[in-house]
Amino acid sequence: MKLISRSLLKIKHSKIILAVLLICLIVRLLPYFAPIRAADIAQNQLAMQFSDRNGLPLGTLLTRDQEHTSVVPLNQVSPHFIHAILAAEDASFYHHGALDMKAVIRASKEAIHAKRVVSGASTITMQLARMLDPVPRSFSGKLSEIWLSWRLAAGMNKDEILAAYINRLPMGGNIYGVEAAAQTYFSIPASELNLAQASLLAAIPNNPTYFNPYEHWERLKQRQKYVLNRMVLESYISGANAARTHTEKVVFQSRQRGIIAAPHFLFWLANQFDKTQTEQNSPIRTTINRPLQQFVEAQVQHVISSLAANNVHDAAALVIDNRTGEVLAYVGSPDYFNEVKLGRNDGVQALRQPGSTLKPFIYELALEKNLIRPNTILADIPAHYAIPGAKLYSPTDYTERFLGPVRVRIALANSLNVPAVRVLEKVGVETFLERLHQLGFEHLNQTPEHYGLGLTLGSGEVSLWELAHAYVTIAREGDATPLVSTFSNSPIPRHTIWQLITNILSDRHARATAFGVDSVLNLPFPSAVKTGTSSNFRDTWTVGFTTDYTVATWVGNFNGEPMRKVSGVTGAAPLWNRIMLHLHEHQEPADFPSPEGLVQLPICAISGLRPTPDCTSVVQEYFYPEDKSNYERENQFNLPAEYDEWLAKQQQSNFTSTNLRILSPHHGDLFLLYPGEEAKQKLEFKLVGNKSAPVEWWLNGEKLDTQSANSLFWYLRPGNWTLSARSGDMSDKVSFQVELANLKPTRRGFSISNSPVKSNRP
């Protein structure tokens, strides 16, 4: 009995498991049996029309996936087109179900008789099923298509199926639906199509590539003749009307697919709208100024053609109204519709290395945090940074020259790399990265360690959009404003430092060392500008502004190829220059405001100190009021030891031409003299600043007898020493010590030179 009970229990459990599996299978397959309703396949993107700020049309209706698609109700489509598409594709559509059994039988007989497929039997419902779920043209694929057709017919009436069908028709290229085709090819809504236009459009879906109206006009006309003849057979039109329509001249718009201007902007903006906004805002009035947009588009093409010999193929530009943050012009590439040259790539939104265009922001942040002052002298001399797991980082400028001591103004205006890296080292990469995020650089999303000190030289990737947004912040003196869509930014301090950055970027004389006084960056009205060039000359940038507008330009290659002999000032700057001149053709911008609360004082251009009689170049520089007392007190300029290597390599230098400088030894040095080495350890006395004039060397008041002008060697002797060098009216002196060492150094696998050993003792 127990055995029987157990068997029955097992059978009972098996039935339960089988029932559960059956229920799961039914639930899993249920969606494949359920009727499909119109709401289930509704297209999310409705008609979107765009105009510029003054109501001028910009283009046709677009969707988020860069396809020209619009959705219109059946009653807003010309009856001519409905009759034409029914006659051409499924004349009995309203009289059969998902399948047309008469057509299936007819097609089967014709195929058997001709031993090949002569005519198809696909209904409009079956074609819609194929659009919704493309399947391989196989037996199993055809069964799947038929099954989906039955589900469509079970859940939708004929008008709903026809509406879904004509709104998805492939009409050539990236155009889908009769409304988009009417707008694109004829600039009219589908409701206004005449018979000639409607019959031509109804001819295209059969094979959009084969019947391309731009490339195969005669083929399309032959297909139109077929459509018209079918309409005659279905009694939609008369034979005479068909013949007259076939000879009627119909003009298709240009290849620009009905977009008049700003295609990249329209596609980008379409992505910003959700379904609710799209339904409520048509036509969409944009901030674009169409005449300006078309001018900028023409200038982009002109500049690219002029740089073709330099392997330059692509460019982008953005124009912003500083007062409102409105985008006035947006050009993503020279030709959106040139697919061979990657024209659909959007250079405004593409991520590229920005070169030196981020430098203004590191200087602003350092000034804000009082890590540097407006009158700070920075060292543009060779520098080396040890980076864990990487090669020694030694930043240089593309000229591979160093200027030595430079003011902040000169360092930024001439886009010097080493001073910028030194300033970033003071600020900290993490702190700078946080500020860039506040400025809207949302794509700089790696760790500070990933970017390192190269961040200020463009080691990250940003978009032209982000750069323009950040420079508008400079133009607005730190008052950030969104461009079209709103970015999530933390508040940015607004104060006079932004005015100082603007003052530096607008100083043509300050940037003369790198760019010259009369470069393409200089305009006949006040403007601030910064260029940038990425590594290997793959990207060139120019971003600048007046009190009215900000213009950002990029010139490079979408495929990543390097340009030949093209930098920021020769690539993107000419385009920036042309746009700026056009913007201010009729009215010059106002002057930039002077930095509030700062005082201007004369300084020696080399030392940054109050001018002395031997100063050869006096300029005006801004000071914080609290630094004025130091300015009045300090008048002796002594470069620290970090400049020695650079000074020693100078053949000609503004600094050394009128000054004498002892490079070795340094003031305050202590040298150890080891027992028994007195006749071997020598110290080199070395100076710079004298080229040919006689030099007198004095040590503790005694003149040294030497024939060497700039260098001599002296055997170490214990004591406190004062070394002087004199040449005419120039002189310099240092003090150093020599002490006896207690122990002789131990040699372990390497030799010790006969040069003195310097103590590390403070």
GUZA-247957 format. One record per residue (C-alpha): residue in three letters; x, z, y. Coordinates in steps of 0.05 Angstrom, whole numbers, padded with zeros to 5 digits, always signed. Layout:
# residues N
ALAXZY;...
//
This chain:
# residues 762
MET+00000+00000+00000;LYS+00057+00016+00047;LEU+00088-00051+00033;ILE+00022-00087+00048;SER+00014-00047+00113;ARG+00084-00065+00135;SER+00071-00139+00121;LEU+00007-00137+00160;LEU+00042-00102+00217;LYS+00096-00155+00218;ILE+00044-00211+00218;LYS+00008-00176+00276;HIS+00073-00170+00316;SER+00089-00243+00302;LYS+00021-00264+00328;ILE+00031-00223+00391;ILE+00100-00254+00403;LEU+00072-00323+00389;ALA+00015-00311+00438;VAL+00063-00287+00492;LEU+00108-00348+00482;LEU+00047-00394+00485;ILE+00023-00361+00549;CYS+00093-00369+00580;LEU+00094-00442+00559;ILE+00026-00454+00590;VAL+00046-00420+00654;ARG+00110-00461+00655;LEU+00073-00526+00644;LEU+00013-00511+00686;PRO+00042-00541+00750;TYR+00052-00607+00713;PHE-00023-00610+00697;ALA-00051-00586+00763;PRO-00081-00637+00811;ILE-00039-00652+00873;ARG-00074-00640+00939;ALA-00058-00673+01006;ALA-00031-00607+01033;ASP+00018-00603+00975;ILE+00055-00665+00997;ALA+00044-00660+01072;GLN+00104-00684+01112;ASN+00131-00629+01157;GLN+00156-00675+01211;LEU+00103-00702+01257;ALA+00112-00753+01311;MET+00166-00734+01361;GLN+00176-00773+01425;PHE+00230-00757+01475;SER+00237-00770+01549;ASP+00290-00752+01599;ARG+00282-00700+01654;ASN+00245-00750+01698;GLY+00198-00777+01645;LEU+00238-00839+01626;PRO+00234-00852+01551;LEU+00296-00838+01509;GLY+00275-00860+01440;THR+00229-00861+01380;LEU+00207-00806+01334;LEU+00259-00772+01293;THR+00264-00721+01237;ARG+00314-00668+01219;ASP+00346-00710+01164;GLN+00365-00766+01213;GLU+00310-00812+01188;HIS+00261-00846+01235;THR+00197-00819+01207;SER+00130-00803+01238;VAL+00063-00782+01210;VAL-00002-00809+01237;PRO-00074-00804+01211;LEU-00103-00865+01179;ASN-00151-00875+01237;GLN-00091-00883+01284;VAL-00064-00943+01247;SER-00083-01014+01265;PRO-00135-01043+01217;HIS-00091-01106+01215;PHE-00036-01067+01182;ILE-00082-01031+01133;HIS-00112-01097+01111;ALA-00043-01129+01107;ILE-00012-01075+01064;LEU-00073-01071+01018;ALA-00074-01146+01009;ALA+00001-01149+00995;GLU+00008-01088+00951;ASP-00058-01068+00919;ALA-00120-01108+00937;SER-00166-01069+00890;PHE-00140-01001+00913;TYR-00210-00974+00930;HIS-00240-00999+00865;HIS-00195-00970+00811;GLY-00165-00903+00792;ALA-00092-00884+00789;LEU-00080-00946+00745;ASP-00109-01015+00753;MET-00124-01032+00681;LYS-00143-01103+00698;ALA-00075-01113+00731;VAL-00040-01080+00671;ILE-00074-01127+00622;ARG-00060-01188+00667;ALA+00013-01169+00676;SER+00021-01158+00601;LYS-00008-01226+00583;GLU+00036-01261+00634;ALA+00098-01225+00608;ILE+00082-01243+00535;HIS+00069-01316+00554;ALA+00131-01324+00598;LYS+00175-01277+00557;ARG+00194-01241+00621;VAL+00161-01198+00674;VAL+00123-01244+00720;SER+00082-01196+00762;GLY+00077-01121+00769;ALA+00018-01075+00759;SER+00038-01017+00803;THR-00017-00990+00845;ILE-00009-00957+00914;THR-00020-00890+00879;MET+00037-00906+00830;GLN+00082-00928+00887;LEU+00068-00863+00924;ALA+00085-00825+00860;ARG+00152-00863+00858;MET+00165-00844+00931;LEU+00152-00771+00917;ASP+00192-00767+00853;PRO+00240-00826+00841;VAL+00253-00835+00767;PRO+00295-00884+00727;ARG+00261-00950+00712;SER+00255-00936+00638;PHE+00197-00925+00590;SER+00200-00849+00599;GLY+00207-00858+00674;LYS+00144-00902+00676;LEU+00105-00850+00636;SER+00126-00796+00685;GLU+00105-00840+00743;ILE+00037-00853+00712;TRP+00026-00779+00698;LEU+00042-00761+00771;SER-00005-00816+00794;TRP-00062-00786+00754;ARG-00049-00718+00785;LEU-00050-00750+00855;ALA-00115-00785+00840;ALA-00145-00721+00813;GLY-00129-00681+00876;MET-00136-00731+00933;ASN-00187-00782+00956;LYS-00168-00855+00969;ASP-00159-00847+01044;GLU-00112-00788+01035;ILE-00070-00827+00984;LEU-00067-00888+01030;ALA-00047-00845+01090;ALA+00008-00811+01051;TYR+00032-00879+01027;ILE+00036-00915+01094;ASN+00071-00856+01126;ARG+00127-00860+01074;LEU+00136-00936+01069;PRO+00210-00956+01072;MET+00214-01001+01132;GLY+00288-01018+01134;GLY+00351-00976+01145;ASN+00332-00904+01159;ILE+00261-00921+01184;TYR+00202-00895+01144;GLY+00128-00902+01157;VAL+00087-00951+01197;GLU+00087-00909+01261;ALA+00163-00903+01263;ALA+00169-00978+01248;ALA+00121-00997+01304;GLN+00157-00952+01353;THR+00225-00975+01331;TYR+00215-01050+01325;PHE+00163-01060+01380;SER+00161-00996+01422;ILE+00086-00989+01411;PRO+00045-00940+01368;ALA+00019-00964+01301;SER-00052-00966+01330;GLU-00032-01024+01376;LEU-00002-01071+01324;ASN-00030-01142+01328;LEU-00039-01186+01267;ALA+00029-01220+01273;GLN+00066-01155+01280;ALA+00025-01120+01226;SER+00036-01176+01175;LEU+00111-01176+01188;LEU+00116-01101+01179;ALA+00073-01104+01116;ALA+00123-01154+01088;ILE+00184-01108+01095;PRO+00170-01052+01044;ASN+00172-01100+00984;ASN+00248-01103+00993;PRO+00272-01074+01059;THR+00344-01098+01052;TYR+00326-01168+01028;PHE+00274-01175+01084;ASN+00317-01145+01139;PRO+00288-01175+01204;TYR+00356-01177+01238;GLU+00395-01209+01181;HIS+00344-01248+01140;TRP+00291-01272+01188;GLU+00272-01334+01148;ARG+00262-01292+01085;LEU+00218-01244+01124;LYS+00176-01302+01151;GLN+00166-01328+01080;ARG+00143-01260+01058;GLN+00097-01256+01119;LYS+00066-01322+01097;TYR+00052-01291+01029;VAL+00020-01230+01062;LEU-00024-01273+01106;ASN-00046-01316+01047;ARG-00065-01253+01009;MET-00106-01230+01069;VAL-00142-01297+01068;LEU-00158-01289+00994;GLU-00185-01219+01007;SER-00228-01247+01065;TYR-00194-01204+01118;ILE-00177-01265+01160;SER-00190-01340+01160;GLY-00140-01393+01139;ALA-00136-01419+01210;ASN-00122-01350+01236;ALA-00067-01341+01183;ALA-00034-01407+01202;ARG-00036-01391+01276;THR-00008-01321+01264;HIS+00050-01347+01222;THR+00073-01391+01280;GLU+00065-01337+01332;LYS+00131-01314+01363;VAL+00146-01241+01350;VAL+00207-01207+01382;PHE+00239-01148+01348;GLN+00276-01098+01390;SER+00352-01091+01385;ARG+00388-01059+01327;GLN+00386-00992+01363;ARG+00324-00974+01323;GLY+00282-00962+01385;ILE+00328-00909+01414;ILE+00343-00925+01486;ALA+00395-00871+01500;ALA+00426-00807+01473;PRO+00416-00817+01398;HIS+00462-00760+01377;PHE+00427-00713+01425;LEU+00358-00732+01399;PHE+00377-00721+01327;TRP+00410-00655+01345;LEU+00350-00632+01385;ALA+00302-00652+01330;ASN+00339-00602+01286;GLN+00326-00547+01337;PHE+00250-00553+01334;ASP+00208-00520+01281;LYS+00142-00549+01259;THR+00100-00510+01309;GLN+00142-00533+01368;THR+00140-00605+01344;GLU+00065-00605+01340;GLN+00055-00574+01409;ASN+00107-00612+01449;SER+00100-00687+01446;PRO+00129-00723+01482;ILE+00187-00675+01488;ARG+00216-00674+01558;THR+00290-00663+01553;THR+00342-00644+01605;ILE+00379-00710+01597;ASN+00387-00754+01658;ARG+00379-00824+01628;PRO+00418-00864+01681;LEU+00475-00814+01677;GLN+00471-00815+01601;GLN+00477-00891+01599;PHE+00535-00889+01647;VAL+00573-00839+01604;GLU+00558-00879+01541;ALA+00588-00941+01575;GLN+00649-00902+01598;VAL+00661-00875+01528;GLN+00661-00946+01501;HIS+00706-00971+01557;VAL+00758-00916+01547;ILE+00760-00926+01472;SER+00770-01001+01479;SER+00828-00988+01527;LEU+00861-00942+01476;ALA+00851-00985+01415;ALA+00925-01003+01412;ASN+00941-00929+01406;ASN+00899-00922+01343;VAL+00842-00888+01380;HIS+00772-00902+01355;ASP+00725-00845+01374;ALA+00705-00803+01433;ALA+00651-00755+01456;ALA+00628-00727+01523;LEU+00582-00673+01550;VAL+00557-00661+01621;ILE+00526-00595+01641;ASP+00491-00571+01704;ASN+00527-00506+01721;ARG+00467-00476+01757;THR+00419-00481+01699;GLY+00461-00496+01638;GLU+00421-00559+01627;VAL+00452-00616+01587;LEU+00451-00678+01631;ALA+00490-00725+01585;TYR+00508-00720+01511;VAL+00550-00774+01477;GLY+00571-00761+01405;SER+00608-00826+01390;PRO+00620-00895+01421;ASP+00564-00927+01379;TYR+00516-00886+01338;PHE+00491-00948+01302;ASN+00559-00973+01278;GLU+00560-00944+01208;VAL+00626-00978+01190;LYS+00661-00938+01244;LEU+00626-00873+01226;GLY+00583-00878+01288;ARG+00533-00826+01265;ASN+00586-00772+01268;ASP+00571-00726+01326;GLY+00635-00711+01364;VAL+00598-00660+01407;GLN+00581-00616+01347;ALA+00640-00634+01302;LEU+00691-00579+01290;ARG+00762-00597+01312;GLN+00824-00560+01333;PRO+00819-00548+01408;GLY+00893-00548+01426;SER+00907-00511+01491;THR+00836-00509+01517;LEU+00828-00436+01496;LYS+00886-00412+01539;PRO+00846-00396+01602;PHE+00806-00344+01562;ILE+00867-00306+01536;TYR+00895-00301+01607;GLU+00828-00278+01634;LEU+00823-00225+01581;ALA+00894-00201+01592;LEU+00882-00196+01667;GLU+00817-00159+01655;LYS+00852-00108+01612;ASN+00909-00100+01662;LEU+00960-00124+01610;ILE+00985-00174+01661;ARG+00976-00180+01736;PRO+00966-00243+01778;ASN+01039-00238+01800;THR+01068-00222+01731;ILE+01129-00261+01710;LEU+01125-00287+01639;ALA+01183-00311+01595;ASP+01180-00383+01574;ILE+01241-00378+01529;PRO+01250-00387+01453;ALA+01211-00335+01414;HIS+01205-00323+01339;TYR+01151-00285+01301;ALA+01157-00262+01229;ILE+01091-00275+01194;PRO+01081-00244+01125;GLY+01078-00297+01071;ALA+01093-00354+01119;LYS+01151-00387+01153;LEU+01181-00360+01217;TYR+01133-00379+01274;SER+01171-00407+01334;PRO+01122-00436+01385;THR+01146-00492+01430;ASP+01116-00541+01479;TYR+01111-00614+01462;THR+01169-00627+01510;GLU+01211-00577+01471;ARG+01237-00551+01538;PHE+01233-00481+01566;LEU+01225-00461+01639;GLY+01250-00390+01634;PRO+01216-00340+01681;VAL+01148-00367+01703;ARG+01089-00338+01740;VAL+01022-00330+01705;ARG+00995-00386+01749;ILE+01050-00434+01727;ALA+01044-00415+01654;LEU+00970-00429+01651;ALA+00968-00489+01697;ASN+01023-00524+01659;SER+00995-00502+01591;LEU+01060-00470+01568;ASN+01056-00447+01496;VAL+01106-00390+01491;PRO+01078-00349+01549;ALA+01008-00357+01521;VAL+01030-00331+01454;ARG+01065-00273+01487;VAL+01002-00255+01525;LEU+00960-00260+01461;GLU+01010-00213+01428;LYS+00996-00162+01483;VAL+00920-00171+01478;GLY+00916-00173+01402;VAL+00886-00229+01360;GLU+00825-00187+01339;THR+00808-00170+01411;PHE+00815-00242+01433;LEU+00773-00266+01375;GLU+00717-00217+01395;ARG+00718-00245+01466;LEU+00714-00317+01439;HIS+00653-00297+01398;GLN+00622-00269+01462;LEU+00635-00335+01495;GLY+00596-00372+01441;PHE+00651-00396+01393;GLU+00609-00379+01333;HIS+00649-00424+01286;LEU+00712-00382+01293;ASN+00688-00341+01236;GLN+00752-00327+01197;THR+00792-00262+01200;PRO+00843-00249+01256;GLU+00898-00253+01204;HIS+00875-00323+01186;TYR+00885-00349+01257;GLY+00945-00306+01277;LEU+00981-00317+01343;GLY+00967-00391+01338;LEU+00895-00378+01359;THR+00911-00387+01432;LEU+00944-00454+01415;GLY+00884-00480+01376;SER+00894-00458+01304;GLY+00819-00450+01295;GLU+00765-00502+01298;VAL+00712-00507+01352;SER+00662-00558+01377;LEU+00659-00594+01444;TRP+00592-00560+01453;GLU+00623-00491+01447;LEU+00680-00509+01494;ALA+00633-00536+01547;HIS+00590-00473+01541;ALA+00651-00428+01551;TYR+00676-00468+01611;VAL+00608-00463+01644;THR+00618-00388+01638;ILE+00683-00396+01678;ALA+00647-00439+01729;ARG+00593-00386+01735;GLU+00645-00332+01746;GLY+00632-00299+01679;ASP+00557-00305+01680;ALA+00542-00336+01611;THR+00481-00381+01604;PRO+00457-00418+01542;LEU+00459-00494+01536;VAL+00390-00519+01514;SER+00386-00471+01455;THR+00402-00397+01461;PHE+00465-00369+01431;SER+00471-00296+01413;ASN+00524-00270+01461;SER+00546-00201+01481;PRO+00550-00189+01556;ILE+00614-00215+01587;PRO+00644-00177+01646;ARG+00632-00214+01711;HIS+00685-00203+01763;THR+00737-00236+01807;ILE+00785-00250+01749;TRP+00742-00310+01730;GLN+00750-00334+01802;LEU+00825-00326+01795;ILE+00825-00367+01730;THR+00786-00421+01767;ASN+00835-00418+01825;ILE+00893-00429+01777;LEU+00859-00486+01739;SER+00844-00521+01805;ASP+00915-00515+01832;ARG+00946-00584+01827;HIS+01013-00560+01853;ALA+01016-00505+01801;ARG+01008-00555+01744;ALA+01056-00606+01775;THR+01113-00589+01727;ALA+01074-00614+01667;PHE+01025-00664+01698;GLY+01052-00684+01766;VAL+01016-00675+01832;ASP+00978-00741+01829;SER+00956-00743+01756;VAL+00888-00766+01730;LEU+00869-00692+01731;ASN+00869-00691+01806;LEU+00805-00710+01841;PRO+00790-00721+01915;PHE+00749-00657+01915;PRO+00756-00587+01887;SER+00756-00585+01811;ALA+00785-00541+01757;VAL+00808-00572+01692;LYS+00845-00558+01627;THR+00871-00606+01574;GLY+00886-00595+01501;THR+00921-00633+01445;SER+00917-00612+01372;SER+00975-00615+01323;ASN+00998-00685+01304;PHE+00958-00714+01362;ARG+00893-00716+01322;ASP+00849-00690+01378;THR+00854-00693+01454;TRP+00809-00653+01500;THR+00795-00647+01573;VAL+00746-00595+01599;GLY+00735-00582+01673;PHE+00684-00566+01726;THR+00666-00567+01799;THR+00617-00519+01831;ASP+00561-00565+01808;TYR+00578-00594+01740;THR+00619-00581+01677;VAL+00646-00641+01639;ALA+00677-00636+01570;THR+00709-00696+01535;TRP+00742-00708+01468;VAL+00781-00768+01445;GLY+00807-00775+01374;ASN+00790-00804+01305;PHE+00734-00779+01261;ASN+00774-00798+01199;GLY+00831-00751+01220;GLU+00883-00804+01233;PRO+00934-00785+01287;MET+00935-00824+01351;ARG+00997-00858+01377;LYS+01028-00833+01442;VAL+00963-00802+01465;SER+00957-00731+01494;GLY+00901-00694+01530;VAL+00921-00724+01597;THR+00923-00795+01571;GLY+00866-00792+01520;ALA+00808-00750+01542;ALA+00827-00740+01615;PRO+00813-00811+01640;LEU+00743-00806+01611;TRP+00734-00738+01645;ASN+00759-00768+01710;ARG+00710-00826+01709;ILE+00650-00782+01695;MET+00669-00731+01749;LEU+00678-00785+01802;HIS+00611-00815+01784;LEU+00575-00748+01788;HIS+00601-00735+01858;GLU+00598-00806+01883;HIS+00547-00791+01937;GLN+00561-00717+01951;GLU+00624-00678+01943;PRO+00620-00608+01912;ALA+00631-00545+01951;ASP+00698-00509+01950;PHE+00709-00456+01898;PRO+00704-00386+01926;SER+00769-00349+01936;PRO+00781-00291+01887;GLU+00745-00232+01918;GLY+00783-00168+01932;LEU+00852-00199+01922;VAL+00904-00210+01976;GLN+00950-00270+01983;LEU+01023-00257+01998;PRO+01084-00302+02002;ILE+01132-00297+01943;CYS+01194-00331+01917;ALA+01170-00382+01866;ILE+01225-00363+01817;SER+01227-00287+01820;GLY+01155-00273+01839;LEU+01182-00222+01890;ARG+01181-00218+01966;PRO+01222-00277+01992;THR+01295-00264+02008;PRO+01341-00309+02051;ASP+01369-00344+01989;CYS+01300-00362+01962;THR+01293-00437+01960;SER+01218-00442+01945;VAL+01166-00397+01977;VAL+01093-00400+01954;GLN+01029-00359+01963;GLU+01004-00317+01905;TYR+00946-00269+01895;PHE+00959-00195+01887;TYR+00915-00136+01870;PRO+00914-00090+01932;GLU+00946-00034+01892;ASP+01006-00078+01878;LYS+01021-00091+01951;SER+01066-00029+01958;ASN+01109-00052+01900;TYR+01113-00121+01931;GLU+01139-00091+01996;ARG+01189-00046+01961;GLU+01221-00092+01909;ASN+01268-00147+01931;GLN+01320-00150+01876;PHE+01307-00195+01817;ASN+01343-00178+01753;LEU+01322-00216+01691;PRO+01319-00173+01628;ALA+01365-00187+01569;GLU+01313-00228+01532;TYR+01329-00286+01578;ASP+01404-00288+01561;GLU+01399-00340+01506;TRP+01357-00385+01548;LEU+01402-00377+01609;ALA+01464-00393+01568;LYS+01434-00459+01548;GLN+01415-00482+01617;GLN+01455-00539+01645;GLN+01416-00540+01710;SER+01365-00488+01730;ASN+01330-00472+01794;PHE+01344-00399+01781;THR+01419-00405+01767;SER+01436-00456+01821;THR+01440-00403+01876;ASN+01453-00341+01835;LEU+01508-00312+01793;ARG+01490-00274+01730;ILE+01534-00237+01680;LEU+01505-00251+01611;SER+01555-00210+01571;PRO+01562-00151+01569;HIS+01494-00123+01588;HIS+01488-00068+01637;GLY+01490-00001+01600;ASP+01520-00028+01535;LEU+01560+00019+01491;PHE+01615-00011+01446;LEU+01651+00025+01389;LEU+01726+00014+01380;TYR+01750+00028+01309;PRO+01818+00058+01295;GLY+01870+00005+01279;GLU+01827-00051+01309;GLU+01851-00043+01380;ALA+01890-00108+01378;LYS+01833-00146+01345;GLN+01767-00126+01378;LYS+01753-00169+01438;LEU+01693-00171+01485;GLU+01671-00236+01518;PHE+01657-00233+01593;LYS+01607-00289+01605;LEU+01565-00311+01664;VAL+01518-00367+01687;GLY+01501-00394+01756;ASN+01569-00422+01773;LYS+01588-00494+01757;SER+01654-00510+01790;ALA+01669-00458+01845;PRO+01726-00408+01831;VAL+01705-00342+01802;GLU+01740-00275+01810;TRP+01732-00223+01755;TRP+01742-00150+01773;LEU+01743-00092+01724;ASN+01741-00021+01753;GLY+01765-00048+01819;GLU+01823-00087+01791;LYS+01824-00162+01795;LEU+01834-00196+01727;ASP+01883-00253+01724;THR+01846-00311+01691;GLN+01840-00386+01695;SER+01772-00387+01663;ALA+01713-00393+01710;ASN+01652-00373+01669;SER+01681-00338+01609;LEU+01741-00297+01586;PHE+01758-00248+01531;TRP+01781-00176+01541;TYR+01811-00129+01489;LEU+01769-00066+01484;ARG+01797-00001+01512;PRO+01760+00066+01512;GLY+01729+00086+01578;ASN+01672+00074+01628;TRP+01677+00005+01657;THR+01647-00033+01716;LEU+01653-00108+01711;SER+01643-00152+01773;ALA+01641-00227+01781;ARG+01647-00259+01850;SER+01641-00331+01873;GLY+01635-00344+01948;ASP+01575-00305+01973;MET+01548-00294+01903;SER+01564-00235+01859;ASP+01539-00194+01801;LYS+01562-00131+01766;VAL+01547-00089+01704;SER+01571-00024+01675;PHE+01587-00010+01602;GLN+01623+00040+01558;VAL+01674+00035+01502;GLU+01684+00094+01455;LEU+01728+00107+01395;ALA+01691+00107+01329;ASN+01703+00162+01279;LEU+01702+00117+01216;LYS+01723+00047+01201;PRO+01665+00003+01178;THR+01660-00012+01104;ARG+01662-00085+01083;ARG+01612-00100+01028;GLY+01611-00172+01008;PHE+01615-00201+01078;SER+01668-00203+01132;ILE+01664-00170+01199;SER+01685-00212+01258;ASN+01734-00188+01309;SER+01678-00180+01360;PRO+01661-00110+01382;VAL+01606-00069+01348;LYS+01551-00048+01396;SER+01520+00020+01386;ASN+01445+00026+01378;ARG+01448+00094+01413;PRO+01401+00098+01474;
//
